[in-house]
Structures are given as C-alpha cells and as structure tokens.
C-alpha cells in the first residue's frame, strides 16, 4: 500500500524550487531510489520502467554495464559481473562474511594486504579494484536514474541506507564510495530507521512520549535480517533496540540448491557447483521456485541443458522447503527474541509488527511471526520502497532547501567503543572523560583511567547518534589515541577490533620539525580532545586543543593615600602659583592568561582508502565516464549505420524500385552488402568517426535515387499549390475588387500569371515523357520559386482601395452691413434673457 503524500515546501521558491534530494536503498540484490522534491516523495523507475534496479556491475571490453544492462548480459559475462556488493564492502578477505560470500560469488576476489578486492577483466587488462569503486558505480547509476526522472536537473545531495550491524570500516567505505562519484552524503541511515520514519511520519494521532507506541520493524531481505523495536510518540521516534542476522532469502535458496545438487549428483553424476555459470543458473532457478512456492503448495525446478547438455528437474513441495530451511528460520526468530529482550519490554507491549523486505512474503516466515506475536503482522508499508522513501524524507529534513513537518529521529549505535592511550593516568595526572552534550544523559562525567583491558569505554552499546565526548589529558609531546571494539562486543564474526588510530601532534608548542623530543620531566599541557560518534556512526576526533596558561605582567595605579584627620587644604594666597598635580604611583601586578592552541589530528584506519587513493579513484572515474559517453555515442553511430543499411536495402526492392535502374540498384545493394559485412567483421570495433564517414558515403551514393522519390512525392502538391495561386490571381484580376488598380499594373501582373501558366504546362509535358528512374527536369524547388514570383508580381492586385475624398465644406456667409446690424440689435436684445444675479466664490 502506498502512504498518503506529505507536501514538501521549498524554503526559497525562487532559488530552491529546482533543488532535490534523493534517498537510495542499497540492497544485496537490488537498489531503489526515491526523490524528495517540491510537492512530495516519489520512487523513480529506471530505463526499463522497473522501480527496483539490480545491484550489479558488469565489465565487457571497454564497456561498463550497470543495473539492468549488467543483468541482461550476466549469462554470457558471468565472470566479469560483480554482484552482492553490500556484502563485500569494507571487509577483510579472511573474515567469515567474505568466506561465506565466496560460495555465491561467480567473479574473482583477491586478498590485497588483508582486504578483499575484486578481480575482473576490463579494457583488455586484468584489474584488481577496491569494492568502494565498484559500489560508487552503482550509486552513480542510481543518481542518473533520479536525474532522468527529475527532467535532467543535476542532483548531488543524498541519504544512503546501510544495515545497523555495519562496523566503522564498512560505514567509512560507503562514504568513500559516494565521494568517488561526487555524491554529497547528508547521512548514512540505518535501513530499519528509514522504514520506521516512513511508518511514523504519516501517523497524525501519535500519543505523548510517556505513552509511546512500541512497534517492531521486521526486515527480511535478500541477504540479511534486521529487527528493531521503535517507540513512536508525537513528532518523535526512538530506536530502543536493534538485532541483526546475516541470513536472508538467498540463504534459503542455497539450501534448496544443495538438496537439488545432491539429487542430481546421484541421478546424473554431475556437480551442480562445478562452474560459476552453473551456480548462477541454479540459484536463479531456486529463487524463482521460492517465489512460486509462496503462492502454490508444489512446484518443479527445471533447468534445460544444465551441465553437459543434461536437462534436470526436481519436484519440490512447500513442506520440503520449510523443513530444509528450519535452521535458518530458527535463527531469524532468535533475532526477533533478541530485539525484544534488548528493548526491555514484554511481548504484549508491542503495538504491532510491521514487516518489509522481499523475504517477508515467504509463508513460513509470516506464519512464524504470527504465531510468535499472537496476531497478524502488519503490512502497511511498501515491501520494497519504504526504506528508500524514508531516506528521501530524511534527506528533505536535513536539506536547507525544504521545510518538512517536525519529526525527530533518535538512532543508536550497535556496539560499544573503547578508547585507549599510552601511559593511561600513569603519570600521576588526572585523566577525565565528560560528555559535551547536555542531552546525552546516559554518558555522564566519569573517570577514564584505563581500568578495563583494551581501553576505556567511551561509547556504550546502543549509544545515541550523534554523540560527543571530551577527553582531558596532560601531555608534552605527540601522543596517540586508539579506538577499538571490546573483545566481548557483539560484532559480526571475523570483525577486526581496531577502529582507528588518531595521532595528535604539535607538542610541545612552538617546536619545529627535527627538534629533539622534550625531556620526561618537561611541563605538560592540558589537552582537550573532542571525540565524536557522528550521525553516520563513524568515529572521528573533531578537534584537539592544548591549553596554555601564561603569567602576564602589567602596571596599575597605586591607590591614593588618605588625607590626615582634621587637616584642611589651605587656600592659595592671592598671586601665589598653583601647586603641580602629583602623579599616582605605579604598581607591577601579575595575572594568568589562558590560550588555546589547535593541534593537528591525523586518523589512520585499517582497510579504508587514503586521501591519495580517493583522488586517484575520482580522477579515473572521470576518465571512465568520458569513455562511457564515447562508447554510447559510438554505439549510436554504429546502430544508425546498420539501420540505414537494412532500411535502404529494403527500399531498393520496394518503394525505390521504380526510381533506380537495374545497374544503379545492383551497385547500391552491392555497396550496402559490403558495408554490412564490414560491420560484422573489421568494423565491429571501429571508432565513431569511421561509422560517420561510412554513413555519409552511403547517403551520398543513395541520394540521387532517394531524391527522385522525394521529388515524385512532393511534385504533385507543389503543382497543385501553384495552380491554386494562378487561379486565385486570375479571379482576383477579373473581380470588381481590383477596379482601382492602374491598368498598366494589372496587365503586368496578368502577364506574369500567364507566363507561369504556360511554363508549368510545358514543364509538366517534359516531365511526363521521362521515366521514373530518370533525373527529373521539373523540381519542387522550381515550382515553389515560380509560385513565389507570381505572388510577388500579383501583390499589386491586393492593394486596398484608396479612402474616399472628404465632403466639400459649404462657403461661409457674407459679412453683415452696418444697416443690418442696427436693425438686428433690438431683436437680439428682446431675445436675450434677463440677467441673473450670481454669487461667485
């Protein structure tokens, strides 16, 4: 079901109306992109009109294929198509996660300095690349889909979904993937929190905080399972607990594959896992079977020409599927129990259980949840799109371009983090740790003396994000802080405990490179180190300062001495000089002055890209983008040439057959066949310019024949238009509307009309005598030119009649004589009315 829309308003309509932010849900198998723009949040379809895009990248020759293109060519390019990037990024090669992925991988992987990197063939060379670079290609493709759905307007701001169980290394790696392709990450958001936001922000009648609704968000995807308990109140959601398990629907498919492989090995003596292509075809068939068994109780898994041209099939019932996957189902339900117990609430305190993810459609999963919960689960959220919508909403909240309903999100970090340093409190100085944010009531001021093995716990499990702590140490030289996960932290199996080493230099103050280190008894500076777990769940040292206290001398006026008791100042005698003023005494004083000096901080993280590697990756990504554009343009030119060959050859046998001689048609078809053969042989890898030259050559060769058809089709309408103009001008000249035209001008116009009429008749007679395959003598351009000359010559016939002359004015009356004036005066006086008195203001 699709939720009601929330209207997003831009803060500055004139400047921000074109701005947008996207949310990308990165899954193991597929990705979804949603866009927040003025008016609401929309999920966008890709180039094949699908709202989900395969999360895979294929390399073929010089070409990169991402998403739907990679999926379309994976069968023939399986060793160079990378899938499941979410499971590979930011991990060591010998970790349990990578070793598990090797069972599904059809592409190459290598151990490079302990890190898992991808191996494939690109541009004729064997390449070994970091997973971050290939993940960046997927994110760039999702941005291109969003820009295509946003009328081509550029988009840079985004929110990316990540699993809550990711460690610091995986989060930093995803941030680097975005940086490689120039995406500005507003936040790396937990996918369960994004789904919770999609659920809660549309609720208009949430209770107050003391009566919050506890909702369980159950997400079973293709490669993992996440369960979170979230408390919803008015304008707020608080994540109370998160539990995860790295099993998903794909692992259920693998169980089916194992049973089928065992049956076929006994029956057909074949190994279904012998080749990457066989593994891919088997897993694809198992996925299709799982979806079928979700609707019917029995189905058959069949693959044609599986191995050694053997057709295989296996009849499987839903009960078999559920029995084989019972251990996986038990692990999933254990994750549900764990999330509830860590939230500290009882089962009957849950308002509902909201399920999302493609795996939640499996009947045995839904039935187990229903049995555990004691009631039906809720499916109000869209299974595939809710996480992307939540990310887009979060992006709109974080972007200054939008104004969204107030709704706060309190996310938590899954693991505790320790900080250690050399000589912890061993120098006799106090070492303290305190929170820098009053809102973080769970982390109060506490000593950090290194009482625990492996360091002091600076952030506890389920610590809110973001959160900042301030460390106070006393040091007189460069020192290091080491961040790590405790040994008992519930991190995924095979996770390296070390997070990062932070080197803080710049001590002693004023020291120059090459200076000898200070002696052990040298005075120490009070150092304030701000450690922050940011909103992305990445640990950083925001700043480090050395506090230096100096004694500053200054002079101050001494207080004036009090006057003696009873003494009075004697007035100065008349004429006596005035006494000079006495200067007050100066007293030297000393005060303490505090100065803060920023210290350089350098972070060294295992597995993650260095600044140099990031710059090189961005530069190479730009070059590959240019090459991709050239390849697209080259393919368009090649397709245009190929299409012209097929189209022209067909026309020469149909519509153009009458307009070409046998010799011409034979020659042109020979040239077209020659070009076609070249396209599939030597011209298969030609460049864009060569295709353009070949196309232009064929256009020139075929132009005479094409022109004859064009002339034949356009000649009759042009003749008709000329005849209409001739008839119109003759009719106009004979009408009364041209009586005002000078006879000479009318004769000249009629002469031009007659000449055009005679010319048209003569030329039509010549053209009618020619065969269709001969070049025409009467061209459309000539006819149009003659029509224009007739219209110009006859423009005088359309000259409007002159306006009629004005009527003659009657002559003025003769002036009166003196005798007439005297006689008329009495009559005028008698006719004049009596004067009326009038007040004038």
N, C-alpha and C positions, 0 to 999 in steps of 0.2 A: 504494500500500500504506500502511496506517496503522501507525505505530510503536507499540511497547509503551508502556503508560502509566507515567508517573512519579508516584508518590504525593507530593502536596504537603501538608505539615502546617502548621497554624497555630501560631504561637508562643505565643499565649494562647487556648486554645479557648473560654474563657468570653467574652472580649471581642472576639476577632478572627474567630470562626467565620463571621460573616456578611460579612466583607470579601472583596473580589475585585479583580482587576486584569485589564485587557484588553489584547490586542495587536491593532493594526489594520494590515493590509497595504493601503496605498493604491496602487492601480494606475492606469494610464492609462484603462482601460476599466471596471474593476470593483474592488470592495473586499471584503475578507474580515475577519471579526472572530472572534478566539478569546478565551476567558476562562480564566484560571487561578484556580481555587478549590480549596477543600479536597477533595483526592482526585485532582486531575489537571487536564489542559488539554483543553478541548473547543472545537470550532468550532461556532458557533451559526448556525442558519438564520433567514432573515428572515420577513416576514409571508406570503410566498408559498412558504415551505418550501425556498427556494434557499439554498445556503451561500455563494454569491457574490452581491453586490449591485451593480447598475450605479452607476458613479461619475458621476452627473449630477444636475443640479438644474433643474427647470422652474418657470416663473412664469406663472400664468394668473389674471388678475384680481387678487383679494386673496389667492390661494392659492399656497402653495409646495408643490411636489411634488418629493420626493427619492427616489432609488433606483428601485425597481420602478414606483412611480406615475409618475415622470418618464419612464421608458422606455415605459410604456403609452400616454402621451399625446404622445410626441415627434413623431409623424407630423403631427398637427394643430396642434402648437405648436412647430414646429421652430426658429423664430427666437428664441424665448424659453426655449430649453432649452440649458443650458451643459454641455458635455462636455469631457473631457481636461484637467481642472483641474491635474493633476500636471505637465502640460507648460507651464502658463501662470504658475504662482505664482512671485513674486519675480523677474520678468524685465522688461527694458526692451522697449519696443514695437518699437524698430528692431533688436533682436537677431535673429540668424539663427534661433533657436529659435521666436520668435513669428512671423516671416515664413513659416517652414515650416508652422506650425500654421494660418495663415490659409487654406492650401489645403484643410484639413479642416473648418474652422470653419463652422458654419451659423448662428452667433449673431454679434452685433455686438461689436467691440472698438474701443477708443479710446486715443489717446496722450494721457495726462494727466501733464504735467511729466516726460515721458520714460518713464513707466511704463505698461505695458499694463494697462488696466482693462476690465471687462466692461460691455456696454450692453444693456439689455433693458427691457421694459415690465412694470411691477409696480404694482398698485393704481391703474391708470389713468394712471400717470405714467412718463415715460421716465427710467430710473435708470442711473447710472454708478457701479458699485461696485468696490472692490478685490477681487482674486481671493481674498485671505485670508478675507474674509467668507463668500464662497460655499463655499470649501473647509471652513470651520467648520461650515456646514450639513450637509455630507456626514459629517463626523466626529461631529456631534451625532446624526445618524440612526443611525450605527453604534453609538453608545452606547445609544440607545434599543432597538436590536435586542438588545444584550447585556443590558440591564436586563430586557427581556421574557423572555429566557432564563434570567435569574437570579431568577425569582419576584418581579420588580418591585423588588428591592432596589437602591438607588442605587449608582452606580459613578462614581468620579472619577479614579482612577489609570489611566494607560495608557502604552503604548510604541507609537510610530508608526514604521512603516518608511519610509525615504527612499532614493533612489538614492545610491550613493557619489560620483557625479560632481557632486552638487549643491554650489554655492558657498555662501559665508556668507549672502548675501542670501536665497537660497531656504530655507535652514535656519531663519533667523530668521522668515521669513514663515510657515513651517509652525508654528513655536512660537506665533506670534501668532494663527494660526487656532484653535489649541487654547485659547488664553487667551480669545478672544472668546466661546466657548461654555462656558467654565468647566471645561475638562479640565485635570487636573494631569499634565503630561508628565514621566514619570520618565526617559525617554530617547528621542531620535530615533536609531533604529538603522538601520544600512545593511541593505538587504534581503538582500544576499549573506551578511552576517554572521548574520542571523537564520536563514537557511536552513542555514548551517554549524552553528549551535547546535542546530537540530533534528536535524541529522545526527549530531553528535558526542556529545551528552549521553546518547544512548541506547546508545552503544558502551561495553560493560563491560570490554573487553580491549584498551584502547589501550596503546601502548608508552610507554617512558620518553621524556623530552624529546630525548635525543640520537639517538633512532631514530624521530622523529616521522613519522607518515603524511602525505604530501603529497596533498591531494585538490583537484581543480579543481571549483568550483561554477559551472556554466554556466546562466545565467538569460536566456531569450529571451521577453520579454513582448510585450504588445500594441504598446508604443511605444518600447521601448529594449532594449538587450542589455548584460548585465553578466557579466564573467568574473572570478573571483577564485581565487587559489591560497591554500589554507589548510593550515597544519601542525597536525595533531591529535596530542596526547600525553595522558598520563594526567591528567585533570582540567583540561585546558587546550586552547585553540585560539588560534593566532596567524595573523592575516591577513598573508601575505607580499607580496601584490601585488593590485591591482585595476585592471582595464581596462574601459572602457565605450564604447559606441557608441549614438548616439541614433537607431537604426533598430530596427524590430521587425516583428511580423507585419502591423501596419497598413500599413507601407510596401510590403510585398509585395502587399497588397490594392490599393494605389494603382497599382502597375504593371499589374495586371490591368485595373483601371478605365480606365487610359489607352489600352490596346490596344483594349478594347471600345468606348470613346468614339470612337476613330479609325475603327473599322469601321462604327459606326452613323452617323457623320457622312457617310461616303462613301455608305452604302446608303440611309439615311433622311433625310439632310440635317438632322440635329438635333444640338444641342450638349449633351452629357450633363452638362457642368459649368456650365450656364447659370443654374440656380437652386439655392438651398440644399437644397430638398426633393429635387431630382433627384440631387444629390451624395450625400445621406444614403441614398436608396434604392439607388443604385448601389454605395456602399461596403458597405451591409448585404448586398446580393446577392453581392458579391465575397468577403466574409468567409464566408458560407455555402458558396460554391464552394470556397474554400481548405480548409475542414474536410471537405468531401466528397471532394476530391482526395487527402486524406490517407489515405483508405481504398480508393478505387477509382481506376483509371487515366484515366477520362474522365467528364466531366460537362457539363451545359449550364447556362449562366447565362441566366435568363429573367426579365423584368420586364413585368408587364401594365400597359397604359395609362401608359407611362413619361413621354413628353412628347407633347402634342397627341394624346392617346389612341392613341398608337402602341405596339403590343406589340413588344418587342425580345427577341432571344435570341442567344446566341453559344456555339458548341460549343468547349470547351477541353479539351486533354489535359494530363496531368501534366507531360509533357515540355515543353510550351509554357510552363507555369507556371514550371518550373525554369529554362528558358532566359531568360525575361523578367527573372527575379529573380537571375540570376547575379552582377551587380554588387553587389547587397545581400548575397548570400551571401559574396562575396569580402571585403566589409567586416567581416562577422561573424567569418570565420575569421582575418582580420588581427588582430581584437581578441583572439582566443584566443592567437595567437602572441605578441602584445604582453604579455599577462598572464604567460605562461610565461617570457619573456625577462626581465621586470622582477622576477620572483620569484627569478631566478638559479639555476634548477635545469634539468636536462635532462628531455626528454620521458619517458625510461624511469624517471625517479624519481617519476613520478606513480603513486599507488596506484590511483586510479580517477578518472573524470569523472562527477560527479553532475549530472543535467540537471533543471531545473524550468522552469516557465513554459509558457503555452499554446502559444507558438511552437515549443517544442522537439518538438512532435508532428509537425511538417512533415517528411515523409520525406527531402527533400534535405538538411535541416539535420542530422538524425540520421545520415544516411549520410556526410556530410562530416566530422562529428565522429568517427565510427567509423574512417574512412579515415585521418584525422589521428592518432588515438590508437593505431591498430593493434589495437584490440579493441573490443568492445561497450561502449557507455556504460552507466552505472548509473541505474536509475530507482526507487531505494528510497524516495525522498521523494515525498510527495504534490505533484503539479504545481502546484496552486492554493493549497494550505493550509499548506505548510511554513513560509512566511515569517510568516504570522500566528501559527502555533504557536510559532515561535522568539521572536517579540516578546512573546507572553504568558509564555513561560518566563523571558525576561529581566526582565519586569516582576515576576514572582514572586521572582526573585533580588534585585531592588532594593527590594522592598517589605518593611518590617519585620514584615508580617503572616504571612509564610511562611518555612518552613525547607526549602531545596532542596539537593540534592546539590552539593558544591563543584565549580564548573567556571568557570574564569576565561576572559575573552574579551579579546583584545588587538586592538582595531580601529585602523586607520590613516587618516590624512587624505590625500587625493589630491594636494593642491597645496602648494607651498612658500608661506610668508607672509613678507613683508618689513615691517620697522618703520623709519620714518624720523622725524626730528625736526629742528627748526631749529638751525643752528649746531652740527652734529654734531662734537663734540670740537674745535670751533674756538676755544673759549675757553681752551684750554690745560689744562683739567681732564680727568682720565681718565673715560672713559665705558666701562662694562663691562656684560657680559651673562652671567648664570650661571643654571644650572638650579636650581630649588627642590626637585627631587625626585631623591633618590639613585638611584631605579630607572631614571631616564632616562639611561642611559649614553651614548646616541648624541649628546646635546647637552651637552657639557662646557663648562666656563668658557671664554669666548672674548671677545676684544675686539670691540666693535661700533662701530667708528669711522666707519662710513658709507663704506667703500671701494667698495661696489657702487653702480651707478646705481639710483636709486629706493629706496634704503634698505638696511638690513642684514637678512639672512635670519635671522629669529628661530626659525622652524619650517621644517624641511626637508620635502621630499616624502616621503610615507609615514611621517610622524611619528606616534608613538603618541598615542592619545586616551584619557583626558585627559593634558595635559602643562602644566606651569607653568614660566615663566622669570621671572627677576628682573632688572630693568634698574636700573642705578645712574647717575644723572645729577646734575649740580650746577646748580641754578637759583635765581634770586632773585625770579622773577615767574611769572605764569601762562604755561604752555607747553603745546604740543600734541604728540601722537604720531599719526602717520598710518600706518595699516595697509593694505597692498595686496598684490596678487599680482604677482610679477615679470613682465616682458614676455614671457619665454620659458616661462612656466608653461603646462602643457597643459590650460588651462581650456576649456570649450566656446566655440565661435566666437561672437563678439559679447558676451562677458562683460566687464563694466566692471572694470578692475583695482582700483579703490579698494574697500576693505572698510569702513573706518570711520575717523573722526577722533575721537580721545579728547582732551578738553580738561581739564587738571588745573590747578585754581585753588587759592586760599588762600595764595598767597605774595605779598609777604613776610608772615611770621607776625605776626598782630596787626593787619594792615592792615584798614581799614574801607572799605566801598563809597564810591567817589568820591575816595579818596586818590590823589595823584599817583603814577605808577609810580616805582619806585626808580631811582636813577642806575645807569649801566652798571657802575661800579666798586663797587657795593654788595656786601657779603659774600654769598656764595652758600650755600645749604643743600644738604646731601647728601640727594637724593631717591631713595627706593626704590620702584620701580613694579613691581607683580606682574602680569604678563600671562599669561593662561591660555587655552589651547585646550581647552574643556571636553568632556565626554563626548558632547555633541551635535554637535561640530565647529564650534562658534560661538566666535569670538574675543572675549574680554572682558578688561577691565582690572579685576581683582578688587579691588585696593587701591593706594593711593599714600600714602606717608608721607614727611614731612620730618623729618630727624634734626637736632636742635639740641643743640649742646654748650655748656654754660654752666660758668663758673668760680664755685664756691661757697666763700665764706669761712666758717671756723669756728675756734673756740678749743679748744686742747688743753693739758692739763697738761704743764709742762716736766719733764724728767727730774730727779730729786733729785740734789744734789751729793754725791759720795762723801766719807766721813769721812776725816780726816787719819790718816796711818800712825802706829801706836803710841799714838794717843790713846784714852783710855778715859773713858767717861762717869762723872763723879764722882757718888756717891750723894748724894741731897739730905739736908741736915742735918735733925736732928730738929726739927720745928716750923717749918722753913722752907717757904714757899709753893711749890707745884708750878709749873714753867715752863709758859707758854701754848704750845699747838701752833702750829707755823709753817705758814701756808698755802702750798701749792705755787704756783709761778709759772705764768702762763697765756701760751701762745704762739699767735699767729694763723697759721693754715695755709689753703691753697687747694687744692681738688680739683675735678676735672672731673666734671660730671653730664650724662648723655645723656637727652634727652627726645624721644619720638616723637609726631608730630602727624599725624593723619589728614587727608588733603587730599581735597576734593570732586572727583569724576570724572564727566564728562558725555560720553556717546557720541553721535555723530551719524552715522547710517548712511544712505546713499542708498537709496531705494526702499522702505524699511521704514516701518511705522506709528509715529507718535509716541504718547506717552502719552495725549494728548488724543483722538487718533483711536481708540485702543484703548478708552477709556472710553465714547466716543460709540457705538462699534460694539457694545459689550456692552449698553449701555442699549437700543439699537434692536433688538438680537437678542432681548432680554427682551420688548419690546413685540410683536415679530413672533410670538414663541412664544405669548403670550396670544391674539393674533389667530388663530393657527393652531388653538388649542384651541376658540375660539369658533366658528370655521368648521366644525370637526369636529362640535361639538355641534349647530350649526345644520343641518348635512347630516343628522345622525341624526334630528333632529326632522322635517325635510322628508321623509326616507325613511319614517319612521313614519307620517306623514300620507298619503303616496302609497300605502303598503302597505295602510293601513286603507281607503282609497277603493276600491282594487281588490278587497280581500277582502270588504268589506261589500256591494259591488255584486254580487259572485258569490253570496254567501249569500242575498241577497234573491230570487235566482232559483232557488235550490236548497234549502238546509236551512231557511231562514227564510220560504219562500214561503207555507206554511200558517199562519204566525203573524202575518201582516200583511194588512190589507185591501188591495184594489186601489188605493184612494186613498192609503193610507199608503205602499205600495211605490212608487207613482208619484212621490209627493212626495219620498221619501228618495232615489230614484235621480236625480231632478232635482237635488237638493242635492249629491249625490256628483259628478254630471257637471259641475256648476257649479264645485265645488272643484277638480276635475281640470283644467278649462280655466284656472282661475286659477293653478294650479301651473305650467303651461307658458307662461303669459303674464305677467301682472303679478306673480305670486308667485314668479317664478324667483329673484329677488334679495331676497326678504323676510328679515326677521330671525328669530331663534329664538323670540321671544315671539309673533310673529304666527302662526307654524306651530303653536305650542302652543295658542293661542286657537282656531284653526280646527279642530284635532284635538278639543279639548274640546267645541266646539259640535256636531260630528258625533257624538261619544259621547253627548251629551245627547239629540240627535234620535233616534238609533237605540236608545237604552237601552230604551224600552218593548217594542220587538219582540224585542230580544235577551233581555230579562228573561222574556218569555213562553216562549221556547225553553229557557232555563235552568230555569225552574220546571217545565216539562213533563218535562225530562230528570231532574231531581232529585226530583220529587214521588214517583214510584213507590218508589225506595229509601227515602225518608223514611217513607212509609206502611208499608212492609214492616218497618222498624225499630220503629215504634210498635206494630204488630200483634204483633211478637215480644215486646215488653215486656209488653203486655196479657196475652198467653197465658202468659207466664212467671209473672206475678204471680198470675193465677187458679190456675195449677197449684200454685204455692207455698202459696197460702192454703188449698188443699184437702189438702195433704200433712200427714203427722204431724210434720213439722219445725216447724210453727207451733202445736202444741197448747199451748205455754206462753204464747202471746200472749193478752192480755186480749181477750175477745170484742168489747168496745166498739171497741178499736183495730183489730181485724181487720175489723169491719163498716165502719168509716170508710174503710179502705184499699180494700175491695172496692167501696164506693160510688164512690170516685174512679175506679176501673178501669171500672166500668160506665158512668159518665158520659163518660169518654174514648172508650169503645167506641161509645156512641150518637152522640157528637159526630162521630167520624170517619165513621160510616156516613151521617149527614145531610149532611156537607160533601162527601163523595165523590159523593153523588147530585146535589147542586147543581152541582159542577164538571163532572160528566159531561154535564149538559144544556147547557153552554156550548160554543160553537165554539172552535177553537184560536186564532183571531185575536182573541178577546175577552180582556180582562184577567182573570186567574184570581182566583177567590174563595178557593181553598184554597192557601195559600202554604206553602212548605217551612219557613219560619221558624215559622209557627203550629204545624205538625206537630211540629217539634223542640221547641217550647215545651211542647206538650201532653205529649210523651214525658218531658220533664224533670220536669213537675209530677206525673206518675204515679209516676215513680221516687222522687220526694221523699216523696209520700204513702205509698208502699208500703215505705219504708225500715224501718218498724217490723216488717214481716214477716221481715226479715233479722236481727232481734235475736236474738243467740245465747241458748241455754237457760241458765238460772242453774246455777251449780255445785251439786252435791248437798250436803246438810247433813252435817256430820261425825257419825260413830257416837257413841252415848251412852257415857260413861265409867262403869264399874261402881262401886257405892258402896264406900267404904273399910271395912276390917274393924273390928269393935268393939274398944276398948282392953282389954287383959288385966287381970284382977284380981290381987290380992296372992297369993291361994292358987294361982292358975295360974302365977304367976312362980316361987314356991318349988318347985313340982313340976317345972317345966321346967328349973330350974337344973342338977340333977345330969345330966340327959340332955344338955344343952348342953356341960357340962364333959367328959362322956365322948366326945362327938363332936368336940371341939376337938382338933386335932393337937398333938403335943408341941412346945414352944418350941425353936427352933434358935438356937444362939449365932451371931452375925453381927458381923463387924468392920465398923465404919462409918468411913469415911475422913472 
